Amino acid sequence: MGETRVLVCGYGIFGRLHAAAWREVAGVRLLVADPAGAGRERALAEGVAAGDIAATAADLIARADIVDVVAPPDEHLPLALAALAAGRPVLLEKPAVRSVAEAQLLAARLGNVPLQVGHVLRAHPLTRRATAILRAGGIGRLVAMEGDFRGWKRMRADSSIIENDGVHFLDLMRHFAGAPAAAVDARAMHRLGGARADDIRIDLAYPGGVAGELRLGVVAGGETEDPFLPGAVTDKRLRLVGDGGVLVIDFNRNRLTHGTARYDASPGGWTPTVTSLTEEQALGATPVRLLADSFRVFLDAIAGRGAVLCDAQEGAVEMAGLLTAIDRALARPANPFIPVRENAA
């Protein structure tokens, strides 16, 4: 089998991370396109051949077998469309697109060319483990999902907290629910008094009566150094609640907690009886390994040996619709608080 030439578009923090992951995949040759001279210099210093580096993707797409888009979000769609027009499979970092119109255009141009959206937490071994437990009835019927993706982490100028962080857990909630959200509400707070929201709560309703809740922001701080962004201290915990137990995935600590319980009706409502409580650790689940595993899934899909990790329908079309609905919810006036004094005896 010959080498696979992968064009990495964008060589900033995450472009370099993608390049490191591709180096873990056998038979890959890296090409790099970055309009910034500093990015091209880094690529050269990190072993990419000078002839495989260019300022624009257009200069290298014809030579590539795969196009990996890790550029700023506004460049995602044009780069993806250029690659698709050349018949090149596309890895598209999140947020895949910036609007429903962009998502529809991407889907219309897709044809039979494979495209995978970079929701890398689907590749986490604990996501796969939790999926297996859930499908086997290990927590009973899924009734709720609660996500906490907050911490001391830089707010990006080119994408919102929801687009940068929230999409990861919104994608996982859709994955575990087995269907897209049917309705949403959201509230944004400006705890630090800035122009952009720094604390966000999103409530979601899924088919079958499954509820979702997601908290995002920077002011709550975190407990663990973020493996994807050194120096940031964050929490990344997703709780799956069933009528017979819970699963808690801590993606920063690579730990899965599985508890089961029986609920007996009582005069006060319900009396839970804990029947088991276990923990599992996923060793070596680093960002580079997760990305490399997701790339291998994509290579298998290109070869016809399976599906992509997250397709354009779920990662672009459905996600764009959900983000638009969240924006509409955030634009509505918040429900006023009920004054306590008026109800005091």
C-alpha positions in Angstrom: 0.0 0.0 0.0 1.4 3.4 -1.0 1.6 6.5 1.2 -1.5 8.6 2.0 -0.9 12.3 1.5 -2.8 14.4 4.1 -3.1 18.1 3.6 -3.5 19.9 6.9 -5.1 23.3 6.3 -4.0 25.5 9.2 -1.0 25.0 11.4 -1.8 26.7 14.6 -2.2 25.0 18.0 -4.7 22.4 16.7 -3.2 22.0 13.3 0.0 21.0 15.0 -2.0 18.6 17.2 -3.6 17.0 14.1 -0.2 16.7 12.5 1.2 14.9 15.6 -1.7 12.5 15.5 -1.3 11.8 11.7 2.3 10.9 12.4 1.0 8.1 14.6 -0.8 6.6 11.6 1.3 4.4 9.4 2.0 5.4 5.8 1.0 9.1 6.0 2.9 11.9 4.4 2.0 15.4 5.6 1.3 18.5 3.4 0.6 21.8 5.1 -1.2 24.9 3.9 -1.2 28.0 6.1 -1.4 31.7 5.1 0.7 32.7 8.1 4.4 32.6 7.7 4.9 31.5 11.3 2.7 28.5 10.7 4.7 27.5 7.6 8.0 27.9 9.5 6.7 25.7 12.3 5.7 23.0 9.8 9.2 23.1 8.3 10.8 23.0 11.7 8.7 20.0 12.6 9.8 17.9 9.6 7.4 18.7 6.8 9.3 19.0 3.5 9.6 22.5 2.1 8.0 21.4 -1.2 5.0 20.1 0.8 4.2 23.5 2.4 2.3 26.3 0.8 0.4 29.5 1.8 -2.9 28.4 0.2 -4.6 25.0 0.0 -5.3 25.5 -3.7 -1.6 24.9 -4.4 -1.7 21.5 -2.7 -5.2 20.0 -3.0 -4.4 18.3 -6.3 -1.5 16.4 -4.6 -3.5 15.4 -1.5 -5.4 12.2 -0.9 -7.2 13.7 2.2 -7.9 17.3 3.2 -7.9 18.0 7.0 -9.4 21.4 7.7 -8.1 22.9 10.9 -8.2 26.5 9.8 -10.3 29.3 11.6 -14.1 28.6 11.4 -14.8 31.1 8.7 -12.5 29.2 6.4 -14.1 25.8 7.0 -16.8 25.9 4.3 -14.7 27.3 1.5 -11.8 24.8 2.1 -14.2 21.9 2.4 -16.0 22.8 -0.8 -12.7 23.2 -2.7 -11.7 19.7 -1.5 -15.0 18.1 -2.3 -14.9 19.7 -5.8 -11.6 18.0 -6.3 -13.1 14.7 -5.1 -10.9 14.6 -1.9 -12.3 13.2 1.3 -12.5 15.8 4.0 -11.9 15.9 7.8 -13.7 19.0 9.0 -13.0 20.4 12.4 -15.8 21.7 14.5 -17.8 24.0 14.2 -18.2 22.4 10.7 -20.2 25.4 9.4 -21.4 28.8 10.7 -25.1 28.6 9.6 -27.9 26.4 8.4 -27.4 27.8 4.9 -23.8 26.7 4.9 -24.7 23.3 6.2 -27.2 22.8 3.4 -24.7 23.9 0.8 -22.1 21.5 2.2 -24.6 18.6 2.1 -25.6 19.5 -1.4 -22.0 19.4 -2.6 -21.0 16.3 -0.7 -22.0 13.7 -3.3 -20.3 10.3 -2.5 -17.1 11.8 -1.1 -16.5 10.8 2.5 -16.6 13.7 5.1 -16.1 13.3 8.8 -16.7 16.1 11.3 -14.2 16.3 14.1 -16.2 15.5 17.2 -13.2 13.6 18.6 -14.8 12.6 21.9 -16.8 10.0 20.0 -13.5 8.2 19.6 -12.8 8.2 23.4 -12.7 4.7 24.8 -15.0 5.7 27.6 -17.6 7.0 25.1 -17.6 3.6 23.5 -17.8 1.8 26.9 -20.7 4.0 28.1 -22.5 3.4 24.8 -22.2 -0.4 25.3 -23.4 -0.2 28.9 -26.3 2.0 27.9 -27.4 -0.2 25.0 -27.1 -3.3 27.3 -29.6 -1.7 29.8 -26.9 -1.1 32.4 -28.7 2.0 33.8 -32.2 1.2 32.7 -34.1 3.6 30.5 -32.2 6.8 29.7 -34.1 9.8 31.2 -31.7 12.7 31.4 -28.2 13.9 30.5 -26.2 16.5 32.3 -23.1 18.1 31.0 -20.5 20.4 32.6 -17.9 21.8 30.1 -16.6 24.8 32.0 -13.3 26.1 33.3 -10.5 28.6 33.1 -9.8 28.5 29.4 -9.3 31.3 26.9 -12.4 32.5 25.0 -11.7 32.5 21.3 -12.3 35.5 19.2 -13.4 33.5 16.1 -16.0 31.3 17.8 -18.3 31.4 20.8 -18.1 29.2 23.9 -21.0 27.2 22.4 -19.3 26.6 19.0 -15.9 25.9 20.6 -16.7 23.8 23.6 -20.5 23.2 23.8 -20.7 21.4 20.4 -18.6 18.5 21.9 -21.2 17.6 24.5 -24.2 18.6 22.3 -22.8 16.0 19.9 -22.4 13.4 22.6 -25.9 14.0 23.9 -27.3 13.5 20.4 -25.2 10.3 20.2 -26.4 8.8 23.4 -30.0 9.9 22.9 -30.0 8.3 19.5 -31.8 11.2 17.9 -31.4 15.0 17.5 -32.9 17.4 20.1 -36.5 18.3 19.5 -36.6 21.5 21.5 -34.2 23.8 23.4 -34.1 26.7 25.8 -31.0 28.7 26.8 -29.9 31.5 29.0 -26.6 33.5 28.8 -25.1 35.5 31.7 -22.3 38.1 31.7 -20.8 37.5 35.1 -17.7 39.5 34.4 -19.6 42.4 32.7 -18.1 41.9 29.3 -19.8 42.0 25.9 -19.7 38.3 25.4 -21.5 35.8 27.6 -19.2 34.0 30.0 -21.7 31.6 31.6 -24.3 29.7 29.6 -27.0 27.2 30.5 -28.7 25.2 27.8 -31.8 22.9 28.4 -32.8 20.4 25.7 -35.7 18.0 25.1 -35.1 14.8 23.2 -37.6 12.2 21.9 -38.8 9.7 24.4 -38.9 12.2 27.2 -35.1 12.4 27.6 -34.0 15.8 29.1 -30.6 17.4 28.6 -28.8 20.1 30.5 -25.5 21.7 29.6 -23.4 24.3 31.4 -20.6 26.2 29.7 -18.4 29.1 30.7 -15.2 30.4 32.1 -16.1 31.9 35.5 -16.8 28.6 37.4 -13.2 27.5 37.0 -12.2 23.9 36.9 -10.4 21.1 38.7 -8.0 19.5 36.1 -5.5 20.8 33.6 -7.1 20.5 30.2 -5.3 17.8 28.1 -6.1 19.7 24.8 -5.0 23.1 26.0 -2.1 23.2 28.4 -2.5 25.9 31.1 -6.3 25.8 31.0 -8.0 24.3 34.0 -11.4 22.8 33.2 -14.2 20.3 34.0 -15.5 18.0 31.2 -18.1 15.7 32.8 -21.1 14.1 31.2 -23.7 12.3 33.4 -26.1 9.9 31.8 -29.1 9.3 34.1 -31.3 6.2 33.8 -34.2 4.9 35.8 -31.9 2.2 37.1 -28.6 3.9 37.5 -26.1 6.5 36.3 -22.9 6.8 34.1 -20.5 9.6 34.7 -17.8 10.2 32.2 -14.9 12.5 33.3 -13.1 13.2 30.0 -10.3 15.1 31.7 -9.5 12.4 34.2 -10.3 9.6 31.7 -12.6 8.0 34.3 -16.0 6.3 34.0 -18.2 5.8 37.1 -21.1 3.3 36.8 -23.7 3.2 39.6 -26.9 1.2 39.7 -29.9 1.6 42.0 -33.4 0.3 42.6 -36.2 2.8 43.4 -39.0 1.7 45.7 -42.1 3.8 46.2 -42.4 5.2 49.7 -44.6 7.8 51.5 -42.0 10.5 50.8 -41.8 9.6 47.1 -39.0 7.1 46.3 -36.4 5.3 48.3 -33.2 4.4 46.3 -31.2 1.3 47.1 -27.7 1.3 45.6 -27.0 -2.0 44.1 -23.5 -1.4 42.6 -20.8 1.2 42.2 -17.8 0.8 40.0 -15.1 2.9 38.3 -13.0 2.3 35.2 -9.9 4.2 34.0 -8.9 4.7 30.3 -5.2 4.7 30.3 -3.3 6.6 27.6 -6.4 8.4 26.2 -4.4 11.5 25.2 -5.5 14.1 22.6 -3.0 12.7 20.1 -4.3 9.1 20.6 -7.9 10.1 20.3 -7.3 12.1 17.1 -5.2 9.2 15.7 -8.0 6.8 16.5 -10.6 9.0 14.8 -8.3 9.3 11.7 -8.1 5.5 11.5 -11.9 5.4 11.6 -12.0 7.8 8.7 -9.4 5.9 6.7 -11.5 2.7 7.2 -14.6 4.6 6.0 -12.7 5.8 2.9 -11.7 2.2 2.2 -15.4 1.0 2.6 -14.8 -0.8 5.9 -17.3 1.2 8.0 -19.0 4.5 8.6 -17.3 7.8 9.5 -17.2 8.8 13.2 -19.6 11.7 12.7 -21.1 12.5 9.3 -22.2 15.7 7.7 -25.9 15.1 8.6 -25.3 15.0 12.3 -22.1 17.1 12.6 -23.1 19.9 10.2 -26.8 19.9 9.2 -28.3 18.9 12.5 -25.8 20.8 14.6 -26.3 24.0 12.6 -30.0 23.7 13.2 -29.5 23.2 16.9 -27.1 26.1 17.3 -29.6 28.3 15.4 -32.3 27.3 17.8 -30.0 28.0 20.8 -29.3 31.4 19.4 -33.0 32.1 19.1 -33.5 31.0 22.7 -30.7 33.2 23.9 -32.2 36.2 22.1 -35.5 35.9 24.0 -36.0 37.9 27.2 -35.3 35.8 30.3 -38.2 34.9 32.6 -38.2 37.4 35.5 -37.4 36.1 39.0 -40.3 35.8 41.4 -39.7 38.2 44.3 -39.5 36.3 47.6 -40.7 39.2 49.8 -44.1 39.2 48.0 -44.7 35.6 49.1 -43.4 35.9 52.7 -46.0 35.4 55.4 
